[in-house]
Structures are given as structure tokens and as C-alpha cells.
Amino acid sequence: MLTLLGSLLGFVSSAFPDLLKLWQDHQDRRHELAILDRQMEQMKLGHSQRLEEIGFEADIAESQALYKHDSQPSGVKWVDGLRASVRPVITYAFFLLFTTVKASALYVLVSEEGLTAIQALPQIWDPETQALFAAVMSFWFGQRALAKARGK
């Protein structure tokens, strides 16, 4: 019996280093897979950052292309002056038109409807006018602030 137990113990003890080696190999492979997964995540992150950089570069190039025509004078003074005045003139014209329409609406409400100015003002400053006002103010003054808020 002791001989059988001794031979069994000898067999197990001789196989123990091999079992330990198999277990260590399994752990090493698991560790290497974890490293490869992390490397792939870093590569994906690097690619997404590069895509963001490309997007930023495209935005910059688009802005430069949009304003390129304004930076190169034509050589004819009145053409350059007319070209430079288009946006301000249209802005002032639409502001004058808007003010005229709202003032005439206030006049009609006060003179023909018999309302006081305090009663008539909320009626001409309706939600559509508020939305239009907010859009215009955001366009003129909030474009860069919104771009920064969005992370661009």
C-alpha cells in the first residue's frame, strides 16, 4: 500500500511542474489578450481623434474659402465698395422693414383698437417675434460662443 501511495505521489509531483507551466501559459495568454484589447481601444481612440482633427481642418478650410473673396480686392473701387456693403445694407434694410411693420402694428392697436401702448406691446411681441429676435441675435453675436459650447 505504501508503495502504491509512493508511486502515486511521485507521479503527481512529477506532473506538477507541467501543470503549473500550463496554468502559467494560460495566464500569459489571457494577459496578452488584455493588452491587445487595450491597444485596439487606444488605436480606435487615436483614429477618432484624428477624424476630429480632420473635421476641424475642414471647418477652417471652409471658413477661409468663404471669406477668400473678401480678402482679394478687384482693383475697381466702386465694385469693392459695393461688394463690402451688400451684407450691411441688406441687414439694415430688413431691420428697417421689421421695425416699420411692428411700429405700424402698434399704431393700429393703439389708434384703431383703443388699447394703451402697455396693452399693445405684448401683442406685437408674440412668440414668433421672440423666436425671430433670438435667431438674429444668436446669428450676429452667438455663433462663436455656440461653436465653443459644442466643442468646435
C-alpha positions in Angstrom: 0.0 0.0 0.0 2.8 2.3 0.9 4.4 1.5 -2.4 1.3 2.4 -4.3 0.9 5.7 -2.4 4.5 6.5 -3.0 4.3 5.9 -6.7 1.1 7.9 -7.0 2.7 10.8 -5.1 5.8 10.6 -7.3 3.6 10.7 -10.5 1.6 13.7 -9.2 4.7 15.5 -8.1 6.4 14.9 -11.4 3.4 16.2 -13.3 3.0 19.3 -11.0 5.7 21.4 -12.8 3.9 20.7 -16.1 0.5 21.6 -14.7 2.0 24.7 -13.2 3.5 25.6 -16.6 0.2 25.0 -18.4 -1.6 27.3 -15.9 1.1 30.0 -16.3 0.8 29.8 -20.1 -2.9 30.2 -19.8 -2.4 33.3 -17.6 0.2 34.7 -20.0 -2.2 34.3 -23.0 -5.0 36.0 -21.0 -2.7 38.9 -20.2 -1.6 39.2 -23.8 -5.2 39.3 -25.0 -6.0 42.0 -22.4 -3.0 44.0 -23.7 -4.1 43.6 -27.3 -7.7 44.7 -26.4 -6.3 47.8 -24.8 -4.1 48.5 -27.7 -7.0 48.2 -30.0 -9.0 50.6 -27.9 -6.2 53.1 -28.0 -6.0 52.8 -31.8 -9.7 53.4 -32.1 -9.4 56.4 -29.8 -6.5 57.7 -31.9 -8.5 57.2 -35.1 -11.5 59.1 -33.7 -9.2 61.9 -32.5 -7.7 62.1 -36.0 -11.1 62.2 -37.5 -11.9 65.2 -35.2 -8.8 66.9 -36.3 -9.7 66.3 -40.0 -13.1 67.8 -39.2 -11.5 70.9 -37.6 -9.2 71.3 -40.5 -12.2 71.1 -42.9 -14.1 73.7 -41.0 -11.1 76.0 -41.1 -10.6 75.5 -44.8 -14.3 76.1 -45.4 -14.2 79.4 -43.5 -11.1 80.5 -45.3 -12.7 79.7 -48.7 -15.9 81.5 -47.7 -14.0 84.7 -46.8 -11.3 84.5 -49.5 -13.3 86.6 -52.0 -13.5 89.4 -49.5 -9.7 89.5 -48.9 -8.8 89.9 -52.5 -9.8 93.4 -53.9 -10.9 93.5 -57.5 -9.0 96.7 -58.2 -12.1 98.7 -59.0 -13.0 100.9 -56.0 -16.8 101.1 -56.6 -17.0 97.3 -57.1 -15.1 96.7 -53.9 -17.2 99.2 -52.0 -20.5 97.7 -53.4 -19.3 94.2 -52.5 -18.4 95.2 -49.0 -21.7 97.0 -48.5 -24.1 94.2 -49.5 -24.4 92.4 -46.2 -24.7 95.6 -44.1 -27.2 97.2 -46.5 -29.4 94.1 -46.5 -29.2 93.8 -42.8 -30.2 97.5 -42.3 -33.0 97.2 -44.9 -34.6 94.2 -43.2 -34.2 95.8 -39.8 -36.0 98.9 -41.1 -38.7 96.8 -42.7 -39.2 94.8 -39.5 -39.3 98.0 -37.4 -41.8 99.6 -39.7 -44.1 96.6 -39.7 -44.0 96.3 -35.9 -44.5 100.1 -35.4 -47.5 100.1 -37.8 -49.0 97.1 -35.9 -48.5 99.1 -32.6 -50.1 102.1 -34.2 -53.1 100.1 -35.4 -53.6 98.5 -32.0 -53.4 101.9 -30.2 -55.3 104.1 -32.5 -57.9 101.8 -34.0 -58.4 99.2 -31.3 -58.2 101.7 -28.5 -55.5 99.8 -26.5 -52.8 101.5 -24.5 -49.2 101.1 -25.5 -48.6 98.9 -22.4 -51.5 96.6 -23.5 -50.5 96.6 -27.2 -46.8 95.8 -26.8 -47.2 92.2 -25.6 -49.5 91.6 -28.6 -46.9 92.7 -31.1 -44.0 90.9 -29.2 -45.5 87.5 -29.8 -43.7 84.1 -29.6 -42.8 84.3 -33.4 -41.2 87.7 -33.0 -39.3 86.5 -29.9 -38.0 83.5 -31.9 -37.0 85.7 -34.8 -35.3 88.1 -32.4 -33.4 85.3 -30.7 -32.3 83.8 -34.1 -31.0 87.1 -35.3 -29.1 87.9 -32.1 -27.7 84.4 -32.0 -26.5 84.7 -35.6 -24.8 88.0 -35.0 -23.4 87.5 -31.5 -23.6 83.9 -30.5 -22.1 82.0 -33.4 -18.6 81.7 -31.9 -20.0 81.1 -28.4 -22.2 78.3 -29.6 -19.3 76.8 -31.6 -17.2 76.8 -28.4 -20.0 75.3 -26.4 -20.4 72.5 -28.9 -16.6 71.9 -28.7 -15.6 73.1 -32.1 
